[in-house]
Amino acid sequence: MKYLVLFLALSAVVAVDSPAKTNVPKQFPLWNFDEIGPSCRAKGRLQDREYCNSKLMETIISFGKGSIPVLISQLQDTRHKTTRPIYDFWSETSAADIAYFILNDLFTDSDWATRTMPGLDALPEKCIESAETCWRAFVKKHGRKFVHDQWLAAWNVNKDRIYWDEQTRCFRVR
């Protein structure tokens, strides 16, 4: 009996000392993008604190690479719209649009030009129009399922090699 009590006591200590395992949500409330001030609208990556102060972005980053499949799953969610577009000069943004923006930014180096996720060469095509016009034309031509499938394929090939680089605040592939 005393061994059972000792075992239970030790188990309780281990449980208290161990950090709780945080479960990644099934979706992020992207339609409630919460920039603090109009900081995210003009330039920079969404994860850059000096350009975009957002609790939602910090939450997404806090889940590490576990947030990537969640964002990929939201690439076709056009049901949820933001109350106002998250970028200047856009007419509207949906959860699907925002998931795409976030994924692109999370896999863009701090130079704002170098993509760090291989396998996404088909996204997007060259275009000389406004960003929204180019994005809408691409989606109209290829469909959101195509975008989803491209990201999912890249994720499946690279997921075991992806890591967060805090210095450049982006995901990289080893």
C-alpha positions, 0 to 999 in steps of 0.5 A: 500500500505504501508503494502505491501511495509513493507511486501516486505521490511521485506521479503527481509531482511529475504531472505538476512539473511537466508543462501541459501539452498544448493542442493546436486548434483545428482552425485559427480565427483568421477572419478576426485578424487583430492587428494593433493599429494599422501596422500590417497593411502596407509592408513587411511580413505578417510575422515581423513585429516592427511592421505587424503587431498581432496577437493572432500571428504570435499565437500561430507562431507559438504553435510552431510548425504544428500551425502549418497544416492548420493554415493549409486546411484553411486555404479553401475557407472563403466563408469567413471574411474579415470586417475590413481587408487586412491589406491596403488597397484590397477590396476584401479578404477571406480566411483563405486569402489570409491563410495564403498570406500567412503561409507565404510570409512564414516561409519568406526569409527576412530579405522579403524575397527569398522563399524557404519552402521548396516545391511551390514554384507553381505559386503564383504566376508572374503578374504586373497588376495590383497584388489583389488583381493578380491573386484573384486572377490566379485563383480564378484560373487555377482554383483554391484547391490547386493552391491547397494541394500545392501547399499540402504536397510541399508540406508532406515532402518537407514536414520532418525537415521544417524548423523555425529560425527565430533570428530571421522569424521564418520557417526553413527546411533543413 
